[in-house]
Amino acid sequence: MANSPKHLKYKTEQDELYNKILKILDVSDITTPIDVYYTDFTTEQKEAITALSQDVKHYYSCGDWAYYKKRVPGQHPEISLIKSILQSRGISSKYTHTDNKLCLRINAT
């Protein structure tokens, strides 16, 4: 018997991780486009996002995610992890630079 895909097998856990990301970002829901600036992240937010990475690895099919595959020093891995989680939920986002600050523009759901 074949294993169930992670998006079916761990839907509840994925929902919980998504809600944790929203809480870390201090966003209740993504109903309008929002901009997340990396420079606005506190140390606690960065650590909280990084702390989720092992759970994300367990509950998502993330072998090709840049966060796990292409870790480059100075490339703001926390933003990459957030972007990948949102993308897995069908929420589009893109990187922009505003006033030399890295921004993740998250489109409304």
HULIN-V925050 format. One record per residue. N is the residue number from 1. RES is the residue in one letter. PHI is phi in degrees with one decimal (NA if undefined). PSI is psi in whole degrees, 0 to 359 (* if undefined). Layout:
n={N/N}
res={RES/RES}
phi={PHI/PHI}
psi={PSI/PSI}
This chain:
n={1/2/3/4/5/6/7/8/9/10/11/12/13/14/15/16/17/18/19/20/21/22/23/24/25/26/27/28/29/30/31/32/33/34/35/36/37/38/39/40/41/42/43/44/45/46/47/48/49/50/51/52/53/54/55/56/57/58/59/60/61/62/63/64/65/66/67/68/69/70/71/72/73/74/75/76/77/78/79/80/81/82/83/84/85/86/87/88/89/90/91/92/93/94/95/96/97/98/99/100/101/102/103/104/105/106/107/108/109}
res={M/A/N/S/P/K/H/L/K/Y/K/T/E/Q/D/E/L/Y/N/K/I/L/K/I/L/D/V/S/D/I/T/T/P/I/D/V/Y/Y/T/D/F/T/T/E/Q/K/E/A/I/T/A/L/S/Q/D/V/K/H/Y/Y/S/C/G/D/W/A/Y/Y/K/K/R/V/P/G/Q/H/P/E/I/S/L/I/K/S/I/L/Q/S/R/G/I/S/S/K/Y/T/H/T/D/N/K/L/C/L/R/I/N/A/T}
phi={NA/-74.6/-71.2/-73.7/-62.2/-60.3/-67.5/-94.9/-67.6/-119.3/-56.8/-61.5/-64.8/-66.0/-61.4/-64.4/-65.5/-60.1/-64.9/-64.8/-61.8/-59.8/-65.6/-60.6/-78.6/60.9/-126.3/-81.6/-164.6/-105.4/-105.3/-133.1/-58.8/-130.8/-111.3/-113.7/-94.9/-60.7/-66.7/-84.4/-68.7/-83.5/-58.9/-63.8/-65.1/-60.6/-66.6/-64.9/-66.9/-61.4/-63.4/-79.4/-60.5/-69.9/-66.1/-59.7/-61.4/-75.1/-97.5/-121.0/-84.8/-125.8/-60.0/-101.1/-69.3/-58.0/-56.6/-95.7/-100.0/-123.0/-66.4/-117.6/-54.1/82.4/-99.5/58.1/-62.2/-62.0/-63.3/-62.0/-65.3/-60.0/-58.4/-67.3/-63.4/-62.4/-61.6/-65.1/-96.1/82.9/-97.9/-84.2/-154.9/-150.2/-82.8/-138.7/-122.4/-122.8/51.5/61.6/-114.8/-70.2/-132.6/-106.3/-88.7/-103.1/-81.9/-65.8/-85.3}
psi={132/149/148/145/149/327/340/317/325/33/315/314/321/320/318/318/320/315/325/320/314/319/317/321/354/46/132/325/160/83/344/155/140/154/130/114/127/322/343/350/135/165/321/320/315/316/321/319/314/322/336/348/324/321/319/316/325/321/351/153/94/23/333/3/138/326/321/335/321/49/113/125/137/6/13/69/332/319/320/317/317/313/316/320/316/317/322/339/4/16/120/149/162/154/140/163/121/124/43/23/133/131/139/112/114/123/154/152/*}
